[in-house]
């Protein structure tokens, strides 16, 4: 009888904490929206920003510093 292959242990997902500030009115709107949709504020925020953040994790950012030219252009 052949043996079954054992499954690999899944790599744990690392989470980072991000803090944002919202006004009292925005907080109330968010909680009312979540109650009407029967979801959590965390899920709503993650779903809203997901399209903006997908495929940017492996992107290398190139910063071009522009040097200031201190010479006067007389002629």
C-alpha positions in Angstrom: 0.0 0.0 0.0 1.6 3.4 -1.0 2.1 6.0 1.6 0.5 9.3 1.5 2.7 12.4 1.1 2.8 14.6 4.1 1.9 18.3 3.5 4.5 21.0 3.9 4.0 23.3 6.9 2.7 26.6 5.7 5.0 29.6 6.2 3.4 32.0 8.7 2.2 35.3 7.4 3.8 38.4 9.0 1.4 41.3 9.8 2.4 44.9 10.4 0.4 47.5 12.3 -0.6 50.7 10.5 -2.2 53.5 12.3 -4.4 56.1 10.6 -6.3 59.1 12.0 -9.9 59.7 11.0 -12.4 62.3 12.2 -15.3 61.4 14.5 -17.7 61.8 11.5 -15.5 59.5 9.3 -15.4 56.9 12.2 -19.2 57.0 12.5 -19.7 56.6 8.8 -17.3 53.7 8.7 -19.0 51.9 11.6 -22.5 52.5 10.0 -21.2 51.2 6.6 -19.8 48.1 8.3 -23.0 47.4 10.2 -25.1 47.7 7.1 -22.8 45.3 5.2 -22.2 43.0 8.2 -18.4 43.2 8.0 -15.6 44.7 9.9 -13.8 48.1 9.5 -10.5 46.3 8.9 -11.9 44.3 6.0 -13.5 47.4 4.4 -10.2 49.3 4.6 -8.2 46.4 3.3 -10.6 45.9 0.4 -10.5 49.6 -0.5 -6.7 49.8 -0.7 -6.0 46.4 -2.2 -6.1 47.6 -5.9 -3.7 50.4 -5.0 -1.1 48.1 -3.4 -1.2 45.0 -5.5 2.0 44.3 -7.5 4.0 47.0 -5.7 5.8 44.8 -3.2 8.6 43.7 -5.5 8.9 47.1 -7.4 12.2 48.9 -7.0 11.9 52.6 -6.5 14.4 54.9 -8.2 14.9 58.3 -6.7 16.3 60.9 -9.0 17.8 63.8 -7.1 18.0 66.9 -9.1 21.2 68.9 -8.4 20.7 72.6 -8.0 22.7 74.7 -10.3 24.1 77.8 -8.5 25.4 79.6 -11.5 23.7 82.6 -12.9 22.7 82.6 -16.5 23.9 86.0 -17.6 24.2 85.5 -21.3 
